Amino acid sequence: MSETADSAPDESTGAVPVLVDKTLTYRFCRALSWLVLKLFNRLRVVGREHVPATGGALFVSNHQSFLDIPSIAASTNRHVAFVARDSLADARWLAFVMRECGAVLVRRGAADRKALREMTDHLEAGDCVTIFPEGTRSRDGRLGEFRGGALLAARKAGVPIVPVGIRGAIDVWPRSRKLPRPGGIQVAFGAPLDPRDPAAGDALRAAIESLVGDGRFPRV
């Protein structure tokens, strides 16, 4: 267990420090994800050099499948806090995993200031955070409409935004299937963007669209 996860509340604010270290649970889940995705999905990672070696960074990714989170976790050695809907915690084992891995839970359909504050705390503490601004899995693999707030945490924390494009996961585990099947998955990281740039929102969407393409695993 990470020392951060066991930390007591700050006496001056009453806040509990966010978990930004790789716990045993996080390391196990990442290692298992890497092994399975390599064996069954030929996981390919592009642009890993764009991930900052240290310091906070906000990963903004398209959302194709339940495999998106393990795919991104397996693609970088950094600890990543994933933003997920709070209903996932209804499953006891998932609640345990998300808690031990430092996930940020969001109330679906609500402006969740607590979640935004947690995201900012992670970023200010030097952690990486992943958000899926579409809010739901794609039905055809292409990039959908963004919900608001994707840039707020990065602007508040003053950290770079890293565009992420996932391809192929839509065919491996689409919404219509209960279980995944073999197939290729690619995770591509784009060049970091400055959240203070007035055109950052448009540049971010354009960058992710170029990384996603038609959403299918690219043949090379």
HELIX and SHEET records of a PDB file:
HELIX    1   1 GLU A    3  ASP A    6  1                                   4    
HELIX    2   2 LEU A   24  ASN A   41  1                                  18    
HELIX    3   3 ARG A   48  HIS A   50  5                                   3    
HELIX    4   4 ASP A   68  ALA A   74  1                                   7    
HELIX    5   5 ASP A   86  ASP A   90  5                                   5    
HELIX    6   6 ARG A   92  CYS A  101  1                                  10    
HELIX    7   7 ARG A  113  GLU A  124  1                                  12    
HELIX    8   8 LEU A  152  ALA A  157  1                                   6    
HELIX    9   9 ALA A  169  VAL A  172  1                                   4    
HELIX   10  10 ALA A  200  VAL A  212  1                                  13    
SHEET    1   A 7 ARG A  44  VAL A  46  0                                        
SHEET    2   A 7 GLN A 186  PHE A 189  1                                        
SHEET    3   A 7 ILE A 161  ARG A 167 -1                                        
SHEET    4   A 7 ALA A  57  SER A  61  1                                        
SHEET    5   A 7 CYS A 128  ILE A 131  1                                        
SHEET    6   A 7 VAL A  80  ARG A  85  1                                        
SHEET    7   A 7 VAL A 104  VAL A 106  1                                        
END                                                                             
